Amino acid sequence: MDKRKAWREQEQLLVQRWNAAAARYQDLQAQISRQAAGGDAANEDLIREAEQARADIDAVRRQVARLKDGVSEI
């Protein structure tokens, strides 16, 4: 049972990280789109932040894959 409890806790942390990164990425993309619609050049800082948020999403995705591999051992 302890393994299942630990897995659920890890799962909840990953869901929280995923949601935070996805929300940040969506917000940044919306800001970039608004700038582009206004005829402004895309802000390089926003682009870098969006790339970092996307990298965070990918990191969580890899962790989920590793966690799923470990579930078969439970």
C-alpha positions in Angstrom: 0.0 0.0 0.0 2.8 2.4 0.7 4.0 2.2 -2.9 0.5 3.2 -4.1 0.3 6.1 -1.7 3.7 7.3 -2.8 2.7 7.0 -6.4 -0.5 9.0 -5.8 1.4 11.7 -4.1 3.9 11.8 -7.0 1.0 11.9 -9.4 -0.6 14.9 -7.7 2.6 16.8 -7.7 3.0 16.1 -11.4 -0.5 17.2 -12.1 0.1 20.5 -10.3 3.4 21.1 -12.1 1.7 20.2 -15.5 -1.2 22.6 -14.8 1.1 25.4 -13.7 3.4 25.0 -16.7 0.5 24.7 -19.2 -1.2 27.8 -17.8 2.0 29.8 -17.9 2.6 28.6 -21.5 -0.9 29.6 -22.6 -0.7 33.0 -20.9 2.6 33.7 -22.6 1.3 32.5 -26.0 -1.7 34.9 -25.6 0.6 37.8 -24.8 2.8 37.0 -27.8 -0.3 36.8 -30.0 -1.6 40.1 -28.8 1.7 41.8 -29.5 1.7 40.3 -33.0 -1.9 41.4 -33.6 -1.0 44.9 -32.6 1.8 44.9 -35.2 4.6 44.8 -32.6 7.6 42.6 -32.9 7.5 39.6 -30.6 9.2 40.3 -27.3 12.3 38.1 -27.1 11.9 37.7 -23.3 8.3 36.4 -23.8 9.5 34.0 -26.4 12.2 32.7 -24.1 9.7 32.3 -21.2 7.3 30.5 -23.5 10.1 28.1 -24.6 11.0 27.5 -21.0 7.4 26.8 -20.1 7.2 24.3 -23.0 10.4 22.7 -21.8 8.8 22.3 -18.3 5.8 20.6 -19.9 8.1 18.2 -21.8 10.0 17.5 -18.5 6.8 16.6 -16.8 5.7 14.4 -19.7 9.0 12.5 -19.4 8.5 12.1 -15.6 5.0 10.8 -16.2 6.4 8.2 -18.7 8.9 7.1 -16.1 6.2 7.0 -13.4 4.0 4.9 -15.7 6.8 2.4 -16.2 7.2 2.1 -12.4 3.4 1.5 -11.9 3.7 -1.9 -13.5 6.0 -2.9 -10.6 3.2 -2.1 -8.0 
